Amino acid sequence: MRTLICGSMAYDTIMVFKDQFKKHILPEQIHILNVAFLVPEMRREYGGCAGNIAYNLQMLGGNPLIMATVGDDFAPYASRLDNLGLAQTHIRHVADHFTGQAFITTDLDDNQITAFHPGAMNQSHLNSVSAAKEVTLGIVSPDGREGMIQHALEFSDLGIPFVFDPGQGMPMFSGAELLTFVEQATYVTVNDYEAKMLQGKTGKTLDEIAQRVKALIVTLGADGSLIHADGKQIAIPTPKPEAIVDPTGCGDAYRAGLLYGIQLGWDWETTGRLASLMGSLKIANRGGQNHSYTRAEIATLYELHFGRAIKL
C-alpha cells in the first residue's frame, strides 16, 4: 500500500526583523509604500506541502510517494530526500525554473510579510497519477492550479480514494470548481479560516459539504479539530505542546496522521487524535521537517496524552 502525495516541494527562507512592522509602515503613505527591513537573522528550511506530509508520514511508518515538480536548484533537497530514504520516482525536474520558494519576514509581534514564487510548481500538470503504481490512497494538496485539477480528476477516474486539501490554493478556484473537487474527493480537510472561505465560495454549509464525502475534517488550531463523518461531529482535542515555537508545517503534520489512520482503516477518534498529536509535536520545533520521533516515542506520547494505547 502506497500513499501518493501530490503537492508542492519548496524552500522556505525565513528572516527575522528585530522590530515591529507597524513602526515603519505609515498608514497614510500606504499608496506609496517603499520600505526596507534589516534582517540579521535568516535561515532556509526544507518545506512544501508534499515534502512536509511525506516527512511526517514516513516518521509514522507509512509508505509515502511524492508527486511534484521542481527546478534547477533542487539538488540540496534531493540529497536530503536520499538521506531520508524518500523515493523521488515521481518528482519531475523542470529545466529553467526555480523550485517553489517562500520568502518570509517576521517581526517581533510574529506578524509576517510573505512572498511566494511558485516556479516549477506551475508545471505540476506534467505529472500523471496513473504513472504511480500500487497506490491505494492519495492527497491533492496545494500545487499548481492545472495540476490540482488534473490530479483530482485522475484519482477519481482511477477509483483511488483521496483527500482534497486546498489550503492556500483555495483562492485559485471558483465555487463551482471547488464543488467539483468535493464531488471527486473521498475526504476534505481544511482549517477554520479555509472552511469559512469554502462555504462562502460554494454557497454550501459544512453539513452539506460533509454529506458529499466520507469525512470533512476542520482543524481549529489550539482548539483541536472537528471531524464530520457518519452523520455526526467528532471533536478531537489538541495535546498541549512542549513549546509553541513555529506553526509552519503543523497542518501538514496533521494531514500525515490522517493519511496514516485512513490507510490502516482506523476509526475517526483514533485517527484524529494521532493527527492532532503530530501537529502538536511539530509546533515545538522550527521549520516543517526538523522534528524527529521514533514510532515507539509517538505511541508513548499518544498514550500519555489520550489515556489509551496505540500500535504504530
N, C-alpha and C positions, 0 to 999 in steps of 0.2 A: 504494500500500500504506500503510495506516494502522494504528497500534498503539493500541488502546483501553485506557486505564489507568483501571481502576475502583479507587477508594480515597479516602483522606481528604485534605482540604485543611485545614491548621491553622496557627495561630500558636504559636510556642514562646517563652515568656517564661522566660528563664534568669537566675537570680540566684546570686551567689557569697557564701557565708558564710565570712568570713575567720578561721575556727577549725575545730575538729573537733566533729562532732555528738556523739561519744562522751563529750565532756567535759560535755555539757549534758543528756544523756538518762540518767536514773538507772534501771538495770535493775530495781531493787526497787520503783520507783514507776511502772513502765510502765502499770499498770492505771488510773492517774490522770494520764496524760500531759497536760501543759499547758506547751508551750514556745513561745518566740518567738525568731526569729533576725534580727539586724540584717544587712541585705544591701545594702551601699553600692554594689555593682556590679549592674547589671541591663541586659539587652539583649533585644530582641524580634527573633526570626528568622522568616522565612517557611519553612513546613515542611508536614508531612503527607506520607504515602507517595506519593500520586498527584502532588502538586506536585514533590516531590524527584525521582521517577523521570522525570517529563516533562522537568524541567530538564536532567537528565543525558542523556536520550535525544536531546533536541534538540541538545545540545552535540556529540553524535557524528554528527549529520546525519540522525537518524531523523525520523519523522513522527508524533509523539505526539498523541493526542487524549484529553483529561482528561474523565472522567465522575465527578462528585462533587456533593455538596450543601453549601451554605454559608449563613451567616447575614447579619444586617443589618450587621455590622461588616466585611464583606468588601471594601469599596471600595479600601483601600490595596493589598490583594493583587491585586485585579482590575486596578488600574493597573499593577502590576508585570508581570502576565501580558501586558498590552497592549504594554508596552515590550519584553518578550522575544519578542513575536510568537507567543505560545501561544494557540491558539483557546479560547474559553470557551463554545462552542456547547452543550456538554452539562454545564456547571456550573450547577446549579439553585439559585436563591435561595429559601430557606425563610423566610418572614416570621416575626418574633417569636422568632427563635432567634439564638444566637451561632454563629459559625464555631467548629469544634472548636479547642480550645487546651490546651496543656500548660503547667503552671507547675512549673518545675524549680529546686530549690535544691541547690547543690553545695557541699560543704565542701572543706577543704584536702587531704583524703585522696581526693578525687574520689568520695566517696560521694554518693548523690543521694536526695532526697525529691521525689517527683513526684506531682502531682495532674493528672488529665486530665478535661476537660469535653468530651464528645462533641458536644453542641449539635446543629446541623443534620445532622451525620453520621448520626444515628439515623434520618434520613429518606431515606437513600440508595436505599431500595427504590422511591422515586418516579421514579427514572431507569430506563430500559429500554435494554438493549444493542441491541435491534432498531432503535432510533432513530438509531444511528450508522451512517453509510454508508462503504463502501469499506474496511471493517475486515478485515484478514487475520490479525491476531494480537491477543491480549488478555492482561490480567493482572487477577486478583482479589486485591487487597492489603487490609490491614486497613481496615475500614469499619464501617458499621452491620451488625448481625447479619443482619437480614432482607435487606438489600441484598446482602451477600456470597452468601447462599444463592440469591437470585433471579438475580444476575448470572452465577454459575457455571452454573446451570441453563440460562439463556438462551444463553450461549456454546456449551454442549453441544448444545442443541436446534438451534442455527443452524449447527452444524458448524464453528465458528470455533475453531482451536486456542488454548489459553490456559494461562497459568501460574497455579497456585494458590500464593499467598504468604500464609499465615495470620498470620505474625508475632505481634504482641502480641494479636491477636484470637483466638488458638487457645483460650484458656480459655473462650470463649463457647460452644464447641461440644462435643457429646458425641463419644465414639469412633465411634459409628455415623454421625453427621453428617460427621465428618472423613473416614471411609472413602467416603462418598458424594462428597465433594469430590474425593478422589483418583480415583475411578472416572470422574468427569466431566472431570477435567483432562487436559491433554496433558503438562504438566510440573509438578513440585512443587519449590519451593525453601524451605528452612528454614535457620536457623543450628544450631549443635551442640546448644544447650540445647533449642530447639524440636524438634529431631529426637528427642531423648530423650522429650520430652513427647508427641510424635506416636506414638511406639512404645508408650508407657505407656497412652495413652488408647484406641488402636485394637487393641492386642494383637498388632500385626504388626511384624515386623522390618523394617529398612531394605531388605533384599534383597527381601522380599515386597512392600513398597510400590513399590520400583523396577520390579518386574515388571508393575505395573499402569499405568505411564506410560512415555513415551518417554525421560524423564530425571528423575532425582531429584538435586537439587543441594543439598549441605550445606556451608555456609560455616563456616570454622573460625578466624575472626579472623586473627591474625598467622601462623597455621599454614597459611593458604591455604584451599582448598576441595576437596571431593571430589564428582565427578560420576559418578553411577551411570547408565550408559547402554549399550545394546547388549550387555548381559551382562557388562560389565566396569566397573572403577572407575578413573576418570581423576583423578590427583592434579594439582591446579593450584596452583602456588606464588604467594605474595604478594610483589610487588616491595617493596623497602624504601622506606618513605615518606620524604620530605624532613624531616618532623617529625610527631610524634604530638600533635595539638592537640585534636581533638574527634571522637569516633566517631559523633556524631549524623548520621544520614543515609548512613553508609557502606554499609549493606545496600541502601539504595535506589539508590545509585550503581552498586553491583554488579549489581543487577537490570536497570538500564538497559543495561549492557553485554551481559547475557544476551539481552535482548529484541532488541537490535541484531543480534547474531550469529545468533539464531534466525530473525529476519525475512529475513536475507540467505542463509540456508541454509549457514552456515559449519559446519565440524567443531567438536566439543566442545573440543578442545585450544585452538583459536584463540579460540572464543567465551569459554571460561572465563578465559583469560589477559587478554582485553580487560576482562571484568567485574572481575577482580581488580585490574587497573591502575586502573580507575575508582574503586574503593573506596580504593585507596592514595592517589590524588590528592586525594580528598575529605578524608581524615583529617588532612591537613596544614592544613586551614582550619576556622574556626569556622562552625557552622551547617550546614544541609543544602544551601544554594544560594549560597554565597559563593565557591566555586572557579570559575575560568574558564580554559578552554584552547581553542585552535583545534584543528580536526581534524588539521592538519599537526603541531602540537605533540604531540598524543596519539599519532599514528603514530610520530613520532620517539622518544618515550619508550617506546613498545611495543618498538621495535627495540632500543633501548638496554638494556632490562631482560631481554628474552627472546631476543635474538640472531637475530631473524627479522623480515622486513618485513611490514607490514600495510597494506592500502589501505582507507581510510575514505571 
